[in-house]
């Protein structure tokens, strides 16, 4: 790829970035909560299904946010925000790789990764 092609590809990626405040890092999953006693639904073997957003931090800390099952639009919103985060992260990685290529001298091939003997 020529320098101009790299710059053009990079600019195309930049224009596709989700420029928005609607970005969220974490994982969304559905789980079932069962009360230890006093709940007829749980006593019957059922349980209460809910969506949980889990976010991990440095040092092994984790936060969990329960989303209300009856607020389906909230789950959809969280999914959209998570998708925006992943699109942005992927685009940033691609832009970084293109910038690495720009730092190489013209015509220089990328170096192969060394294998440990």
N, C-alpha and C positions, 0 to 999 in steps of 0.2 A: 504494500500500500504506500502510495506517495504521501508526502507531508500534507499536501492540499486535500487528499482524500481522507486522511486521518482527521484533519481539522473539520472537514465537512461532516464526517460521521459523528464526531464529538458534538458539533453544533446541533445536529439532528437529535441526538440524545438529550441535550440540554433543553431543547424546545418541548420535549415530551415529558419532562419532569413534572410530577404532581405538585405544583406550587400551591400549597394549601396548609392550613393549620390542622386539617383533619388527618393526622398521622398518629399512629399508636403502635407501640412495641409490646409484644407479649404473645400469649397463646390462648386461644378460646376453646373450651371444651365443655361438654355436657356431662353432668354427674348426678347421681341419686343420693339424696341425704335421707337418713333414717333416724327418727327420734328413738332414744333408748326406752322410753315408756310414756304412756298416756296419750298416744296417738293411734286412733283406730286404723288409719291408712297404713301406717308403718307396722302395726301389730299384725295386719293381714298380709304382710310380706311385700307390700307395695313400696312406698317411699315417695319422696318429693323430688322430681327432676328439676334441675336448674342449670343455667349456663354460668360458667366461671371464667373470668379473665385472670390469667396468672402472669405475673411479671417477675423475672429474676434479676437480682442486682448483684454487684460485686460482693464478695465475701460470703456468698451462699444465701443471702437474704432473699426471701420470696414474699410477694404480696399477692393476695387473691381478692378479687372483687366479684361478688355475686350479682348477676343480672336478673332482673325480674322476668319470669317466664311469660307472664301476661303482657309484657311490653316487647312484643316481637320486633318492633321497629328499632329498639335499642340494640338487640342482637345483630340485626342487619347493619346498623350504623357502625358497630364495633368491627364487624367483618370488613366493611368498606375501609375503615381507618387502618386496619391491619394490612389490607391489600395495598393501600397507598404507601405504607411503610416499606413493604417488601419490594414494590416497584421502584421506590426511591433508592433503597439500598442496592438493588441490582444495577440500576442506572449509574449510581456513583462508582460501583466496582468497574463497570464497563468504561466509564470516563477515565478512571484512574489508569486502566490498562492502555487506553489510547494515549494518555499523557506520557506513560512510560515509553511508548513507541516514539513519541515526539522527542524524547530526550536522547534517543540513540542517534548516532551519526547517520546521515543519509546512506541508504543501501546496506547498512549493517543488519545482519540477521539477529534475531533474539537468541540469547545464550540458552543452551539446554541446561536443565537442572542436573546437578551432579548426583550420581547414585553413590550411596555409601557402600564401600566394599564389604 
